[in-house]
């Protein structure tokens, strides 16, 4: 990185050696290693994916994941479609319809 480059990140824990993030990381690593060593067949091919899923579940159990945005979101709605630099307005062309 250049000398003037700055890195900004939002970190929930100010102490980098806090026990909760380290515990989540170690449990996720342990689950991934166990899945890689003992599963055979299809499950043995995807230990990294299963490790990511297990890490997310472990983080949910530890209370790290914030579900407030999900709970406040509207579940059924039409997406807002926008095409840049194009403005469409509906028009009826009766000549084309009647011919």
N, C-alpha and C positions, 0 to 999 in steps of 0.2 A: 504494500500500500504506500502511496505517496505520503510524505511527511505531514502535509496539510489535511489529509483525509480524516474525517471523523466518522465514527460508527455510533449510531443511535439505536438503542433497543429498549423495549419496555420489559423490565425484569420484575417479577412479583417479589422475589426474595432478594434482599440486599446483600445477604451473606452468601457468597458462592459455595460455602461448605455447609449450607443448611442441610439438615438430615432428610427432610421430605423429598427434595428433588434427587438427592443421591440415592435414597432408598428406592424411588421409582425407577431410576436408571438401572440400578443393580438387579432389581426384580425382573425388569424387562429383559436385560441381558441374560439372566439365568433362565428365564422361560424360553428365550430364543435358542440358547445352547442346548437345553434339554430337548426341545423340539427337533433340532438338527441332529442330535445324536441318536434318539430313540425311535423316532417315527420313520416308517418305511412307506414306500409307494408314493401316492399323490401328496400325502401330508408331509412327507420328507422332502418334497420339492419346494415347498413354500414356507420354510420356517421364518424367513424375514418378514413376510406379510403377516403371518400369525403373531410374530413378535411385536409388530407395530400395533396390531389390534389388541393384544394383551397389554401393551404399555398404555394404550388409551383407556382401557378398562381399569387398570391399576390406578391411573391418574384420576379417573372418575371416583374411585373408591377413596382416594386420599383427599378428595375435595379440591383438586387443582383446576378442573374444567369448569368454566362458567357457562351455565345454561340460560342465563337471563335473556340474552338476545334471541335465543330459540323460542323461549316461552312467550316473548312479547311479539313475535313475528306473526303476520297474517298467513294462515296456512293455505287458503284457497284464494287465488287472485290471478288475474291475467297479467302477464309480463308487459312491460312498457317497451314496445319496439320502436327504435329510432334508427333512421338511416341518415348518416351525416350528409349535409349539403343538399338534401332532397326534401321537398315539401309536397306531399300529395294531398289533394283535396278531391273528394268524389264528385264526378260530373256524369250526367246522363247525356248520351249522344243518341238522340231519337232517330236521326237519319240512319245510323248504323243498326239500330234495333229494328226499324220498320222495313229496311231493304232486304 
